[in-house]
Structure formats: C-alpha cells, structure tokens
Amino acid sequence: MSDTNKNDIDIGSVDDLEPFDPFDDELDDDAPPEPPVQQSKAETPTTKQAKAVAPESDTNPLDAAINEAESKEHQSLYEKPPVFEYAGATENIDDVSKTFDELRIEKSADFPELEDGKRVSWTVEYGKINKSVPDPKGTSIGKMKSDIETSKEFVDSLKKAKDKNPVCKVKPRVTAQSKGTVRAYKGVFTNMDDAQASGKVISIVPARDGKVYEIRNTEMGKFITPITGCDLLSDVSAGFIPALPLIPMDLTMRIVAFFRYFTRHGADNEALINIFWDKHNREFIVDAPEQAVTSVSVNSNISADYADERYIHYMDVHSHNSMRAFFSATDNADEKATRLYTVIGRLDKYFPDIKTRISNGGKYHEIDPGEVFEIVSKPFPQDWKDRVRFRDPHSDADSAAETLWPTDGEAL
C-alpha cells in the first residue's frame, strides 16, 4: 500500500465525467454566481450569441461585420430627411433649416386651410415618439428632429421597436374641419386621362381653350377651376430668342433701297427678299428670288441655290410700297412656315415703317424689329441732354411755359 500525496486530487475515472456543455444553464449550487454581463446599447441577441461562441476580440470579423451593419443603419436613420405629411400628401423636406411656420406658408399655396397660422398646430411623429411643437415660428425642423434622436426616450424605444429605421413625420393639424380627403399630391399633366390615371389629388392640366386648370379629387367629387399662377409651371412669355447674330445694318439698308426703287420707279409695286444664314461661312445672305409682283401682291419661288442644308431660311421680307406696314390676310395664309417675317411700308417717306413677327407653325406673334435687326446708334453731345428739363403736364399753355422756363433760373 502506497501513501497518497496530500496534493493529489481524485477526479475519478474518465467514464464518470459528464460531457461539458458550454451553454448549460445549470450551475453548481456550491459555486458562487457569476456577475451579470451588462449589454451595451448597440448589443443585440445576435452579438450575444457571437460572443458565447467566440471570445470578444478587437479583430473578431463577425463583431466587426455586425458593428458595421449597425453603424450604417443608424447613419441612414439620422441622415434620412423628415417627411411632410398632410391629408394624404407626402413629400420629403430637403431644407431642414426651415421653421415649421415657414413650411406652413410654403404649403398653404396647395392647402389654403393652412394660411391662418393661429389655427395650425404641429406634431412630429418619429417611431413611437410623438412630440408637439410649442413654438412653430422659432423652431427649425432639423432642430426638432435632432432633439428627438438624441433623447433617451427615443433611443430606448428604438431598442424595443421592430422597425429600426423609422421615418420622421412632420404633421400639421388644422382646428377647422378639413374640406375633403387628399389621397395623393400634385403633378402637371398634358391631358385629363393622364391626370386621372396618376391618382394625384392636385392635377395641373392645360386645356384647348388656352387656359390652365387645377383639378382636385376629393371624396365629395372633382373640383376644377382655372388658375393664373402655379409654382409647378414655368414663367413663359411669347417672343423670340435669337440663336443667330443681328442682321447687319448694311444688309437692311440694301433691302430698303431695293424696295424703294420699285415704289418710286415701278408703279408702286411690292417686292420680296429672302434672308438665309450660311452655316459654313457664318454669315447672312440676302437673295432676291424670281418673282411676279403687283401693287398688292408678290408670287415667288425660293431659289434652288439655297435648298441645301447648309443654308437656314431665316426671314422673308416683303414691301408694302407707299402703304403702311401691316400683315394682311394674304400674309396670314402664306406665312405658315416657322421662321421670321418682316414687312416694310411707307417707302415713299424718308423713314419707312417696319413690322416683324414670328410664325410658330402658323401661330403669329409680333416682335420688336430691333430684336433681330442691327441698329446703328451714334453718340450725341452731353450738353444736348443737359438742356432738357422734365415737367408735369399742364392744360394751360402759359403755366406750362412758365414751368418749363422758371424765372429764377433754377433747374426742375
């Protein structure tokens, strides 16, 4: 019999040992309880399992991937723009520096019931958090959103929420009764069929009568009214914006001299000139085509020399001999092509009359000839201008003369 070392511990045979289970929840009654592991704010059940399988490490690839995904989720949450939501209309608020009252004024163009700020209150719904806005004029939308995001209440609610990426909804409420339900927002459409198919509640549609109409669909019915101003439409006015230089003055004077010849020496007949733009040489060309003329008409053919794509038929110019310059019914019937047209009359006078218009597919609009013809302006002496005084109109000639030439010599 051998002595047993006091330091030896009998652990029994290997067969007596139970398999070790690292996830066994049963603890030895004699063993002291382990201190609870505190879960970090960003820790999820997935990360807890990952830590049970592999010890926490700065280089753990699973932890790094989880942290990166959570970081992207939170980043997208904070960078996501708030949304204006009212009566079924939804639109991102890109400029969060606006106050709630500035947003109200902007949206009152589409929702007139928001015009009276005293009757409008605001709430911000962000996930499970609902906050009223006590000072709409002094509170910016971005500040309100940021205050909610940094609050403990929001962070705690986000942990428990299934939706980890909620939308920050900015909602006005009017104390007066709403005038119908809006199911969508607004858009511009070329016809009623497209407007109807869009599902938009506010539709802007131009009509055959030349007017623009605003159409609102509500549960009560369809409201249609003409409008004169709409922020969805551009400011457009009739006219001509030249892409080519002004027609040089010397060419204009040659045309006038040609017309004046037939007025004075051709039995007061009319005549025609065509003006082309040479795209290769970047210059205007004046052409007198073959034509048969009378005192009230011109029949001509466009010269074959300028039928090539190198030339742009820019303008037709015809004369009205000693008559005033105007566009006749015959001109309206002939001048259908999209280009410029000019008529020059009173060629028996030193200064002739001149009128210019555009034809936009047979739809006419007169323009100032100075928009397409070069005008030579010569400077005049400064003392000429200094000798001119302005006065109020007077019916009495004596009082007008007295005002024009004050007796005390002072300038008006």
VENVEN-V74460 format. One record per backbone hydrogen bond with DSSP energy under -1.0 kcal/mol. NH is the residue of the N-H (numbers start at 1). CO is the residue of the C=O. E is the energy in kcal/mol with one decimal. If there is no record, write none. Layout:
BEGIN
[[NH CO E] [NH CO E]]
END
This chain:
BEGIN
[[8 5 -1.5] [17 14 -1.2] [24 21 -1.7] [31 28 -1.1] [43 40 -1.5] [48 44 -1.9] [49 45 -2.0] [50 46 -1.9] [51 47 -2.1] [52 48 -1.6] [53 49 -1.7] [54 50 -2.4] [60 57 -1.3] [64 60 -2.0] [65 61 -2.1] [66 62 -2.3] [67 63 -2.8] [68 64 -2.2] [69 65 -2.2] [70 66 -2.6] [71 67 -2.4] [72 68 -2.2] [73 69 -2.0] [74 70 -2.5] [75 71 -2.3] [76 72 -2.5] [77 73 -1.7] [78 74 -2.3] [79 75 -2.1] [80 76 -1.2] [83 168 -2.8] [84 91 -3.2] [85 170 -2.5] [86 89 -2.2] [89 86 -2.8] [91 84 -1.9] [93 82 -2.8] [96 94 -1.0] [98 95 -1.1] [100 139 -1.5] [101 136 -1.9] [103 99 -1.9] [104 100 -1.9] [105 101 -2.2] [106 102 -2.0] [107 103 -2.3] [108 104 -1.3] [110 107 -1.2] [111 107 -2.2] [114 111 -2.6] [115 112 -2.0] [117 115 -1.1] [119 116 -1.6] [120 117 -1.3] [121 173 -2.7] [123 171 -2.3] [124 131 -3.2] [125 169 -2.7] [126 129 -3.1] [129 126 -2.2] [131 124 -2.4] [133 122 -2.1] [139 135 -1.1] [141 98 -2.6] [142 96 -2.9] [144 140 -1.9] [145 141 -2.2] [146 142 -2.4] [147 143 -2.4] [148 144 -1.8] [149 145 -2.2] [150 146 -1.8] [151 148 -1.2] [155 151 -2.0] [156 152 -2.8] [157 153 -1.9] [158 154 -2.1] [159 155 -1.5] [160 156 -1.2] [161 157 -1.2] [169 125 -3.1] [170 83 -3.5] [171 123 -2.8] [173 121 -2.6] [175 119 -2.2] [187 202 -1.6] [189 204 -2.8] [195 191 -1.7] [196 192 -2.6] [197 193 -2.3] [198 194 -1.4] [201 185 -1.2] [202 185 -1.6] [203 215 -2.8] [204 187 -2.7] [205 213 -2.6] [207 211 -2.7] [210 207 -1.6] [213 205 -2.7] [214 225 -3.0] [215 203 -3.0] [216 223 -2.7] [217 201 -1.6] [218 221 -2.5] [223 216 -2.9] [225 214 -2.1] [227 212 -2.8] [233 230 -1.5] [247 372 -3.3] [252 248 -1.7] [253 249 -2.6] [254 250 -1.5] [255 251 -2.0] [256 252 -2.4] [257 253 -2.2] [258 254 -2.2] [259 255 -2.5] [260 256 -2.7] [261 257 -1.7] [262 258 -1.3] [263 259 -1.3] [264 260 -2.5] [265 261 -3.2] [269 262 -1.8] [270 294 -2.7] [273 317 -3.1] [274 287 -2.9] [275 315 -2.9] [276 285 -2.9] [277 312 -2.2] [278 283 -3.2] [279 310 -2.5] [282 278 -1.4] [283 278 -1.1] [285 276 -2.9] [287 274 -3.0] [292 299 -3.1] [294 297 -2.6] [299 292 -2.6] [301 290 -1.4] [306 303 -1.4] [307 304 -1.6] [311 308 -1.8] [312 277 -2.2] [314 275 -1.7] [314 312 -1.2] [315 275 -1.8] [316 340 -1.9] [317 273 -3.0] [318 342 -2.2] [319 271 -2.1] [320 344 -2.7] [323 320 -2.6] [332 328 -2.1] [333 329 -1.7] [334 330 -1.7] [335 331 -3.0] [336 334 -1.8] [339 337 -1.2] [340 314 -2.1] [341 357 -2.6] [342 316 -2.7] [343 355 -2.4] [344 318 -2.0] [345 353 -1.6] [346 323 -2.9] [347 321 -2.8] [349 346 -1.6] [353 345 -2.5] [355 343 -2.2] [357 341 -2.6] [358 365 -2.5] [359 339 -2.0] [360 363 -3.2] [361 359 -1.0] [365 358 -1.7] [367 356 -2.4] [371 368 -2.6] [372 369 -1.9] [373 369 -2.6] [374 247 -2.8] [386 382 -1.7] [388 385 -1.6] [400 396 -2.0] [401 397 -2.4] [402 398 -2.2] [403 399 -2.0] [404 400 -2.4] [405 401 -2.1] [409 406 -1.0]]
END
